[in-house]
Amino acid sequence: MPLFLDPIFKERIWGSDHLTQYGYQLPHANVGEIWAVSAHQNGDSVIIDGPFEGRTLSEVWREHKELFGDFPSSEFPLMVKMIDAQEALSVQVHPDTAYAYEHEDGDFGKKECWYIIEAEEGAEIIYGLNTDSKEDFIRALDNEEHHNLFKHIPVSAGDFFFVPNGIVHAIGKGIVVYEVTQSSDVTYRIYDYNRRDEAGHSREMHIEKAKDVVEVRPVSPNVIPETEIIDNHKRTSYINNDAFTVVKWEITGTLSYMKPREFCLVTVLYGEGELITDGDVFSIRPGSSFILTSEDLDNIFKGDLTVMITYV
């Protein structure tokens, strides 16, 4: 049967209670991130029913690799998050796996991608730099010349962005994001708008490591989604690379879903309905996140639903 997962709530200074609108019962009023699917040590999803009820995803990954097609990795490879940016996130950059392995106790590097669920009028992200070279970036950073350093891009609901290693980025104020990343919690902050936490402390910056890993790219690494209609259902493919594939299905009625890989991560964004797996029926609604495993052979979605599906 599918592995249904309990969400993990992360308090953030830029969070709020806004994600209640997406089916979540929040434990406090400043949740900035929900880790919907994670086996990372900083937030390990707990399975909420079935034969593995009460066990963590990392435990099941280690002890029952057959459920994941004997995937050749000691660590679960992906994370799925919901992010509520009621204030702007810090400007940051992520390393690749080689750098993270050496400098962050063997952690993964971090490629990530964002599907913009919601964006206020005038909302924008930071994506890339206005400098022509890495040397110019380092010089501006050393001189604290932040004002014109970062590229600001307007966004709307439905936009999608791929954020590879080395790209400076930040989610801006008034944006809700469905995010897929490699299983990593490594972030190098470059700038945080001179904010302070409740105790009056500035958050830690990681300037020297950021200088090591930042890339200045003349061409945007972004992607162009592809949309097709399949039996009255709308399928939008956003990205397919060595780290993850991300697909949105807008389902009307009944969809017989053929898994493209041994295991797939599913999160319901909108609508209610049923997942029928090998004859067993499960109610699904906004906020439901689960893994279709290698043993889940016959999968049917019923209802009016928008689901995000990701896999390696």
N, C-alpha and C positions, 0 to 999 in steps of 0.2 A: 504494500500500500504506500501511497505518497507519504513523505515526511513533512508533516505540518509543524511550523516553527513559531515559538513565542517571540515577539519582537523585543529588542533590547533598546531601552531609552537612554539617550545621552544628553545630559544637561549642558547647555552652551550659553555663553553670554549674549549671543545673537538669536537665541531661540524664543519660543512662545508656546501658546497652547493651540496654535493654528492647525496642527496635524490631526486634531479631533475630527476635522471635516473629511478626513480620508479613512475613517473607520477605526482609529486607534483610541484607546482609553489611556490617556496620559497620566503618569503618576505625579507630575508637578507641572507648573505653568511656564517653564522655560526650556522645553525640549527642543534642541536644535537638530538632532539627528536621531533617526530610528534605524538601527541595524536590523533589517528584515531577515537577511540570511548571512550568517557569519560563523566561521569556526576559528576566528582569531582569538588569541589569548586575552586580548583586551575587551572581548565581548563575544562569548560563545553561545550560539543559539541553542535553546532547549526544545526538544521534540515534545509536543503537547498531547499526542495520543498514539494509539497503536502499540505494537510490541516493544518499541523503543521509548515509550513515554517516560519523561523525566531524565533521559540521557542527553548529553550534549552532542551537537553535530560533530565536533572533533573526535569524540569517542567512537561514534558510529563510523566515521570516516576511517579511523585507524583499524577498527576491529571487524568491519564488514565491507571490505573494499569491493566485494562482488556486487554490492548495490550500486556502485559507481563505475562498473565496467573495468575494475582493476586499473583505474586511472593511474598513470605512472608519476605520482608525486606523493611525497610524505605528508604534505600539507594540503588541505582543501584550497582550491585555487582562486575562489572568487568571493566577493562581498557584494551585497545589495543593500542600499540605503535609501531612506527618504530624508531629504534635507529641507528644513524650514529656515530660510534666511530672512528674518524680520529686520535684521540689520546686516550690513555687509560682512562677509567673512574676511579673514586676513588674506593678504596677498601672499602667495606661497608657490612652492615648486616641489616636485617629487623626484627622487633619484631612480635610476634603473636598478635592476636586481643585482648586478655585479657590484655597484657602489653600496647598495643597502646591505648586501651580504657581508661586505668588508667592514662597514662603519656602523651597522645597526644590529649587531649580534645575529647575523644570518637571516634577517627578515627579507621578505620580498621587496622589490621595487614596486612602483605604483603607476601603472597606466590607469586612467579612469575615463568615464564618459558620462554626460549629463543629458537626460531628456527633461526639457522644461515643461513642468506640469502647469505652472501658474506664474504669471508675471504681472506686477502692477504696471500701470501706464508709466512710461519713462524708465523702466527697469533696465539694467545693463549688467554685463559681466566684464571682468578684466580677462583678456585672452591675448597673451603675447606682449611684446615690447616695442617701443618706438625707437629703439637704438639700432644702429647698423652693425654693431659688432659686440661681442662679449666684453671686450675691453671698455667700450663706451658704457655698457651696463654697469660694470664694476666701478668705474669712475663716478657715475651718477649716484650709485648706491653709497659709496664712501663719502660723498659730499651731501648725502641726504636730500638729493634732488628728486623727490618722489612725484612731484606734481605732473610732469609730462613724461614720466618714464614708462607708464603702463598704457597699453592699448585698451580703450573702452569700447564695447560693442553692445548696441541695443539688442534686447531679446524680447520674444513673445512666446506665449504658450504654444507648444508643439515644436519648438526649435530643438536641435540636437547638436551637441558638441563633443568631439573626441579630444581628450587632453592627454597627450603622451608624456613620457618622462621628459623633463627639462623645460617644459613650457610653463612660463609664469602665468598664474591664473587666480581668479577669485570670483565667487558667486556674490552678486550684488544684493542690495536691499530689496525686499518685496518679491522674492522668487522662491518657489517650491520646486524641488528637483528630485527626480528618480535617478539615482546614481549607481553605476556598476563600476567596481574597481577590482584590481588584483587584490588578493588577501594580504593587505598591508595597512599599517597605521602610521607610516613614516611620512611626516610633513615637515618641510623646512619653511618657516615663516620669514618673510622678507620685510613686511610692513603691516602694521596693525592699527593705523589711524590714531596712534598715541592713546589707545584705550587702556583702561585699568579695570581689574576685576573688583568684586565686592570688598575685598580686603585692601584695595588701593594699590595693588601691584600690577606692573606691566607684564604682559605675557612674554614668555621666552621667545627670542628671535634666534635664527639659525643662519646668520649671514655668511659665515665662512663656508659652510657646507653648501649653501645655496649658490655661492660663487662657483663652487666646484662643478655643480650639476646643471646649471642653467645653459640652455641652448638658445641661440638667436637664429631664427629661421626666416629666410626671405619669402618663403611661400607658406601659406596656412596649411597645417596638417589636417584640416577638417575634412568631413566626408559629406557625400550627397545621398540622402535616403532614397530607397526604391520602393514604390508602392504598387501592389497588385490586388485585384479583386478575385477571390476564390470562393465560389459557391455562396455569394452574398456576404462573405466576410472580407474585411479589409486587412491586408497584411502589409506592414511597413518594415522593411529591413534597414536598420540604421548603420550597422557596422559589423564587419567580419574580419578579424585579424588573429594574430597568434595568441592574444590574451583573452578575448571574449567575442562572442556574437550577441547582438541585441536586436530583438524583434518585437514589434507591437502587433497584437491581434485585436481588432475591433470585431467582436463576435455578435452575430444576430441569429438566434435560433440554435442550431446544433452543428458543432464542429467536431469531426473525427480528427483528432490531432495525432500525427505520426511524429514521434520524437526524432529529431535529427541526430542526436547523440545519446549515449548511454544514460546520461542524467541531465536534467534541465531544471533551472530555477525559475519559479513562476511567482509573480506578485500581481494581485488584482488592484487596479487603480479605480475603476468605476463599475457600477452595476452589481447585480446579484444573480446567482444561478447555481448550477451544480457542476461538479466534476464527477464523472462516472469512470472509475478505473477498475478494469477487469470485473465489472458487475457491481462493485461497491460504490455507493452514492455518498458524496460529501457536499455539504452546503458551502459555498464560497461567496465572499462579499468583499467590499473595499477593506484593505488591510490584511487580507489573507495572503500568506506567503508559504510556499511549500516546494519540495523537490520531488519531481518525478524521477524515480530511480530506474535502474536497468531491469527490475522485476515488474515495473508497471508497463504492461505491454499494450493494453487496449484502453486508450484515454479519450474521453468525449467531454467537451464543454457544452453546457446547455444554458441559454439565457441571453440577456443583453449585457455584454461584458466587455470591458477593455482590460487586457492583461499584457504585462510585459514579461517576456521570456528571454532568458540569457543562458548561455552555455559556452564551453570552451570548444 
